[in-house]
């Protein structure tokens, strides 16, 4: 962390969480809290609460929660330090210059200069579109039915016919050739002459998720190759980890994101109201792009071009998206070639119907596969069914496998019992049957570890809900007994506050964590409910939980003991543990 904890806390205190979140979410007062529709998942009934007293938010629907830093990080996809800077600016608090090496400082300055170059280039292209030279480009957009407002929204522009205009413009602003080359804005020929990379093209600025221009795409006007030209990979631009228009789509808050092939498909769909649309950047879809999408949605709809190349691209993308944990469906664009043509001819109402009836990706794969077989021929139909069975075998989740067996046998009128036998036969041949016991063993180990995690969580929840328990529990359990790093850090903060008779400040504790995962963990502890038990059952539960956690801690210590004396001390504690009893009647 670059900044001291005291400054982090001061910034948090000067950013009231209700005021900050209200600028993003429509909140209405309800009792001592405020409620609104959760910005992190699709819902119709408000379950997103913001509590002024705790300076925390929590969604009872999806479990998102934290303090004002967490919200900015999650909503804006910021790092912790980026959230600190934004909230410091909002509160007019001046941040001290971080102490970093000269090398690191130079690297940061250079990166900022590259951002500045791209920003200036984007402004230049946008300006050129409005000049006499840019009339041809403006006519192109008008012909494609793109409005002036949408041109402005996407920062569309024009690189004019002369090949060194932008170079001269940026040189006049004191940017060196070396930086301009690194930004991918210019190129150097064999005679060491510098020219613009883009000329005689309509221009599409490419933004990162923080709305910074990181690259460009350009479509040639008239004849010329290549038809589309993208910026090269640079310090700022990694094609495999960016998506066109994700800066807009990530805030659409729809229950899915649409993936299309081209810039114009994205722009046409956004103009029609589908702000959840993105496109890959001239490359095959990558796992990095899939992981990026997973940050903002669980559901993806593919609407690639309705031709052979588009179908192949769809088939390549499906397993990559599924591997990232996304549910995938495929849109039917018949009778048009791409989403741009579809929306301009049939309109949003019909497109909504296609979204509603989007095809399950597995059945899309089978539909394409079916084209290779003549199912009227018994041998070929058998081969087709075996191919389906082999795809079912690849599924690792038994529930998913059962659901698809049910659907496949129904859709293709296959005898279910025979098909299950075929799946088992193929599974046995590739060794999946023999591997199942190993999977079960792993699950048991995970369940044991998860049991300790649940014990740590439950004990901390009880300490938060009933601070009077601290004196009783702390006789047996200390923060060092919490072996999970996150739980240890939370326990340490809670113990320190209760030891000094201070009120627990959830929002302040969250400040100590920089990752969203840990911040949400703290928020969940402070907002989670504990069972409303009678005193006898509550006493039994707390004793069992303390015993389980302490026993695990002592077992861990015994495995890592360095000498006999340490081991003897651990054995003595294990004996004492057998006599432990926490009474809740002694208040």
Secondary structure, 3 states (H helix, E strand, C coil): CCCCHHHHHHHHHCCCHHHHHHCCCCCEEECCEEEECCCCCCCCCCCEEEECCCCEEEECCCCCEECHHHHHHHHHCCCHHHHHHHHHHHCCCCCCCCCCCHHHHHHHHHHHHHHHHHHHHHHHHHHHHCCCCCHHHHHHHHHCCCCHHHHHHHCCEEECCCCCHHHHHHHHCCCCHHHHHHCCCEEECCCCCEEECCCCEEEEEEECCCCCEEEEEEEECCCCCCCEEECCCCCCCCHHHCCECHHHHCCCCCCCEEEECCHHHHHHHHHCCCCCEEECCCCCCCHHHHHHHHCCCCEEEECCCCCHHHHHHHHHHHHHHHHCCCEEEECCCCCCCCHHHHHHHHHHHHHHHHHHCCEEHHHHHHHHHHCCCCCCCHHHHHHHHHHHHHHHHCCCCHHHHHHHHHHHHHHCCCCHHHHHHHHHHHHHHCCHHHHHHHHHHHHHHHHHHHHHHHHHHHHHHHHHHCHHHHHHHCCCCCHHHCCCHHHHHHHHHHHHHHHCCCCCCHHHHHCCCCCHHHHHHHHHHHHCCCCCCCHHHHHHHHHHHHHHHHHHHHHHHHHCCCCHHHHHHHHHHHHHHHCCCCCCCCC
